[in-house]
Amino acid sequence: MALDVVIRPARAADEHEILELHRSAWSRLSEPGPKRPADAAVFDERHPVENFLVAEDGRRIVGYIAQSPASPMESNRHVRHVQGLAVLESARGGGIGRALVEAACAAARAGGARRMTLRVLGHNEPAQQLYRRCGFAVVGVLPEEFLLDGAYVDDVWMSRSLSDSHEPAQS
């Protein structure tokens, strides 16, 4: 990761920049839903600002990750779920995605979580490789869960323990 990139908690003032990053990173490789409108809210009741971390290069946000409780049930409070991850295309390949995932896992662990989960489209091999390097493993696949541009795409569920010390594999 570039030395001048800092991972920090998001602030309400970051909302527009996060939305622009999300919109610029949107593709059918990573998103089953439509592209968000330019005036869409990022932060809301289901996606509060405190669930976001950003990667900042100088004064520009080059990546973000959002995580939340996996469900509202008290019996499931020990599990956190990655709701979204994006890195500016020009900043990819420098370890920012990995740093964001590791920072989100560390924050979840500090908050008492024992497990982190996520979902990734079956054809998004670059994201799956990133998550595997961060210690995630496939725990289930929903075959042909999405129909995207005329092709059926699997929904891959991945998970990682946060209770064990995890040293990410070297790339």
C-alpha positions, -999 to 999 in steps of 0.1 A, spaced: 0 0 0 12 35 -8 29 50 23 7 81 22 -26 62 23 -44 64 56 -73 42 67 -97 61 89 -133 61 101 -156 78 76 -172 111 85 -206 125 74 -188 150 52 -173 120 32 -207 109 19 -206 126 -16 -170 114 -22 -179 78 -12 -209 79 -35 -188 91 -64 -163 64 -57 -190 38 -56 -205 50 -88 -171 51 -106 -163 15 -94 -197 1 -103 -197 -28 -128 -215 -60 -134 -184 -78 -122 -191 -67 -87 -227 -55 -85 -259 -74 -90 -280 -42 -86 -284 -11 -106 -259 18 -105 -269 42 -78 -282 76 -88 -258 106 -84 -281 120 -56 -285 87 -37 -278 87 1 -249 65 12 -255 68 49 -289 58 63 -304 37 90 -291 4 76 -257 20 66 -247 44 93 -215 64 89 -198 46 118 -199 14 98 -176 28 71 -138 31 69 -121 50 41 -87 49 26 -75 85 21 -45 94 -1 -37 130 8 -71 147 8 -88 123 -16 -108 91 -7 -94 62 -29 -113 34 -12 -139 24 14 -153 -6 32 -186 -9 50 -195 -35 75 -225 -41 98 -240 -66 121 -249 -97 101 -285 -95 114 -305 -76 140 -307 -107 163 -289 -106 196 -278 -142 191 -260 -132 160 -242 -101 173 -208 -118 172 -209 -118 134 -202 -88 112 -209 -86 75 -190 -67 48 -217 -46 30 -194 -31 4 -159 -25 -7 -146 -3 -35 -112 10 -45 -107 37 -71 -95 20 -103 -64 41 -106 -54 31 -70 -59 -7 -74 -31 -32 -71 -13 -13 -43 -28 -31 -13 -55 -6 -4 -83 -32 -7 -64 -56 15 -57 -29 41 -94 -19 42 -105 -55 47 -79 -60 75 -89 -27 91 -126 -37 90 -118 -71 106 -97 -54 133 -125 -30 141 -150 -58 142 -128 -78 165 -123 -48 188 -161 -45 189 -164 -81 201 -171 -99 168 -158 -134 163 -166 -138 126 -167 -117 95 -189 -127 65 -194 -114 30 -210 -122 -3 -193 -119 -37 -204 -127 -72 -191 -160 -85 -175 -144 -116 -156 -118 -96 -124 -137 -93 -102 -107 -84 -124 -100 -53 -124 -137 -43 -86 -137 -45 -84 -106 -23 -107 -121 3 -88 -155 3 -55 -136 8 -72 -120 38 -81 -154 53 -117 -158 40 -129 -191 28 -160 -201 8 -187 -214 31 -215 -217 6 -226 -210 -30 -261 -201 -42 -259 -213 -78 -274 -190 -105 -287 -166 -79 -285 -136 -102 -293 -131 -139 -269 -104 -151 -267 -93 -187 -283 -126 -199 -260 -149 -178 -267 -166 -145 -241 -158 -118 -235 -176 -85 -237 -158 -51 -206 -169 -32 -206 -166 6 -173 -163 24 -164 -162 60 -134 -156 83 -128 -162 120 -118 -131 139 -112 -150 172 -79 -166 160 -49 -145 152 -47 -143 115 -17 -134 95 -27 -127 59 -9 -148 33 18 -130 14 8 -121 -22 
